[in-house]
Amino acid sequence: MASVTLQDITKQYEDVTAVDDMNLEIRDGEFITFVGPSGCGKSTTMETIAGLTLPTEGSISIGERDVTDLPPKDRGISMVFQNIALFPHMDVYENVSFGLRLRKYDQEEIDRRVDQAADIVQLEGMMDRMPKEMSGGQRQRVAIARAIVREPDVFLMDEPLANLDAELRVHMRTQLQRLHRELDTTIIYVTHDQAQAMTMSDRIVVINGGVLQQVAPPLECYNEPANRFVAGFIGSPAMNFLEGEVVDGGFESEYTNIDFDPGTHGVSPGQEITVGVRPEDVFLEEDSHKAASPTKAFDAVVDVLEPMGKEMNAYLLFDREVEASAEGRGKGQLLINLVPDTDIEEGDDIRIVMDRENIHLFDRASGDAITHSLE
Amino acid sequence: MSEKDQADLAAMEKTDEPDLDRGMVEAWAAKMISNPDRAYRATFYVATIFFLVTTLFPFYWLLMVALTPRNRLSSVGVLTPGGFNPGAFVEIFTTLPFHRYIFNSFLIAVVATVIVLFVASLAGYVFGRLRFRAKNVLLLSVLVTSFFPPAAFFVPLNRLFNRNIDILRPLMQDGSLYNTPYAIFIPLSALYLPLSIFILMTFYSQIPDGLEDAARVEGTTRLGALFRIIVPLSAPGVATAGVLTFITVYNEYFFSSLMTDGRPQSWAPMLEGILRFQGEFEVLFNLMAAASIVAVLPVAILVIVAQEKIVSGLTAGAVKE
């Protein structure tokens, strides 16, 4: 049980800055998730907390202790790795008790704690198996048992579910939440999967290019993203972005215009902005009552339909001249989320409205959010 | 297509062609091409026979010589001994303290192997797992040193070991390393270090980083992770390096004979002992042969034991990459 404080952490590899001046306060007992695309510095940040890499600048404290120069073993942390990293030449008991044996605990205490940890992750009766005789999920549970058996102050998890198959991943996700409730320890969790970040965390730390983007509870990141990157990264399917300019009566772009009063929303005419709207905040015109405050209707063409069972994704083009981009959602394309039995076909002309309450404006140059609602 | 071509094609399609007029060698070659397994088997037998003749037969003949009584040495046959005298295997220990010579060589080889494995493990870890400037230059210089002929080091080392060094006085009687095992295993360890560094470097570099990180988080230092995780998982490599070093040092003659005066109590090695069966007027070939056979035993035992210890594939499956 301890808080973790990062102060001005910078990590530089020869000519690459992996982490850039990061300041972060992680509260005692918190489940916090570092999330970002691969190569964004989230793992490096965790490694500096673990002590596996030393920061180029800055300091780290765990609880009241400054641990910047301590080796990993003296930091009161334990870690679960993406590649599981069980010692292949040791059986489950030896793996789990490795840290305790190194710290010269007496045998009774070791046995008691190993039993307890095995009980928590449901590994009873597997103590003399070798890692290679176990399934992926079992190995992962051994790795977790090895981490909890030392009763660390802080728990570090580096993409622990990345190598499991989809079904097991969802199962382990709830297991980890249960574990957090049981242990009540600070957990720092690294993932590139925003769904894991959303579902498990007390707070999310969104990182991109080594720079902290936003630190907030999951729903806040979702509803009030601090900038365009967070808006696009959190939420699935991702937010739609329309690039355009502020004019006297609102927003204008090649295909759309939205009426609003620039003054009250902190923009001025001539400013280049990006409008962000999530797929679930766009409706067909006949369903416009579902939007709290619908905009006027736009014309669109249905390009591709993706029925998902409980919902349906529809890729739209603003007019028939738009060419669908091969890389992600390009200009003039829009993704919306519909109920599965909506009666439309690919190629249909439709009219859509957006929910003004959930339209985000971002400054085009800086990417910073300007407002999260046009009401 | 001419008629001749068509006839050739027809001949090619036929698999066995008994009527074709071919020489013996040609027919044999054709058979081998159509049935490569036979060719492989033939090559295997040729190689095996070559190995038996060049390596195992001399050893067999050594045994024949050893079993021949001294006065009948001139009549030793190619396949049979010139008599039966197993007493030679006892005589070698009574005429000379040959066991002491073997013990000297064995001890020197064990100490050198331990030193080499320890130092090469540290070096192999650094070269195999860390990134630092001038790594390749350093590695290359280690390699180049191993190319020098051992004789190049002999003169300065011999001068050094024959000198009385005051700080060694509490350890050695006269403060000189000459006639001590130190004078043998120190230069030999250094000479055979590069090979082991290369072997271990290759093995250590293949252990996933995650395992070392896990060990360090769990409570070891880097050094602890090396000896608790990386070395055990590289067992085949460590065994290979160890066996190679042991055998080379055990069989080494140049340094071992020149750094001592040849007496068993001066830590003279096994080879020196074998040569001691050469008297002033007579060469006791049967005793030399018996001694050679006995001297091979420690190495043979070691190889058999190490082979059982070499368990590969330990890492397989435990780490998902």
HADDOCK unambig.tbl for C-alpha pairs under 7 A between the chains (distance, minus, plus):
assign (segid A and resid 52 and name CA) (segid B and resid 213 and name CA) 6.77 0.50 0.50
assign (segid A and resid 72 and name CA) (segid B and resid 216 and name CA) 6.10 0.50 0.50
assign (segid A and resid 72 and name CA) (segid B and resid 217 and name CA) 5.06 0.50 0.50
assign (segid A and resid 73 and name CA) (segid B and resid 216 and name CA) 6.00 0.50 0.50
assign (segid A and resid 73 and name CA) (segid B and resid 217 and name CA) 5.06 0.50 0.50
assign (segid A and resid 73 and name CA) (segid B and resid 218 and name CA) 6.08 0.50 0.50
assign (segid A and resid 73 and name CA) (segid B and resid 219 and name CA) 4.26 0.50 0.50
assign (segid A and resid 73 and name CA) (segid B and resid 220 and name CA) 6.45 0.50 0.50
assign (segid A and resid 78 and name CA) (segid B and resid 217 and name CA) 6.09 0.50 0.50
assign (segid A and resid 78 and name CA) (segid B and resid 218 and name CA) 6.72 0.50 0.50
assign (segid A and resid 79 and name CA) (segid B and resid 217 and name CA) 6.84 0.50 0.50
assign (segid A and resid 81 and name CA) (segid B and resid 210 and name CA) 7.00 0.50 0.50
assign (segid A and resid 83 and name CA) (segid B and resid 210 and name CA) 6.87 0.50 0.50
assign (segid A and resid 83 and name CA) (segid B and resid 319 and name CA) 5.78 0.50 0.50
assign (segid A and resid 83 and name CA) (segid B and resid 320 and name CA) 4.95 0.50 0.50
assign (segid A and resid 83 and name CA) (segid B and resid 321 and name CA) 5.92 0.50 0.50
assign (segid A and resid 84 and name CA) (segid B and resid 319 and name CA) 6.35 0.50 0.50
assign (segid A and resid 84 and name CA) (segid B and resid 320 and name CA) 6.97 0.50 0.50
assign (segid A and resid 85 and name CA) (segid B and resid 210 and name CA) 5.46 0.50 0.50
assign (segid A and resid 85 and name CA) (segid B and resid 211 and name CA) 5.00 0.50 0.50
assign (segid A and resid 85 and name CA) (segid B and resid 214 and name CA) 6.50 0.50 0.50
assign (segid A and resid 85 and name CA) (segid B and resid 319 and name CA) 5.54 0.50 0.50
assign (segid A and resid 86 and name CA) (segid B and resid 211 and name CA) 6.91 0.50 0.50
assign (segid A and resid 86 and name CA) (segid B and resid 318 and name CA) 6.28 0.50 0.50
assign (segid A and resid 86 and name CA) (segid B and resid 319 and name CA) 6.87 0.50 0.50
assign (segid A and resid 87 and name CA) (segid B and resid 211 and name CA) 6.59 0.50 0.50
assign (segid A and resid 88 and name CA) (segid B and resid 314 and name CA) 6.32 0.50 0.50
assign (segid A and resid 88 and name CA) (segid B and resid 315 and name CA) 5.57 0.50 0.50
assign (segid A and resid 88 and name CA) (segid B and resid 318 and name CA) 5.21 0.50 0.50
assign (segid A and resid 89 and name CA) (segid B and resid 233 and name CA) 6.86 0.50 0.50
assign (segid A and resid 89 and name CA) (segid B and resid 314 and name CA) 6.40 0.50 0.50
assign (segid A and resid 99 and name CA) (segid B and resid 218 and name CA) 4.74 0.50 0.50
assign (segid A and resid 99 and name CA) (segid B and resid 219 and name CA) 5.61 0.50 0.50
assign (segid A and resid 102 and name CA) (segid B and resid 219 and name CA) 6.39 0.50 0.50
assign (segid A and resid 131 and name CA) (segid B and resid 318 and name CA) 5.49 0.50 0.50
assign (segid A and resid 132 and name CA) (segid B and resid 317 and name CA) 5.07 0.50 0.50
assign (segid A and resid 132 and name CA) (segid B and resid 318 and name CA) 5.10 0.50 0.50
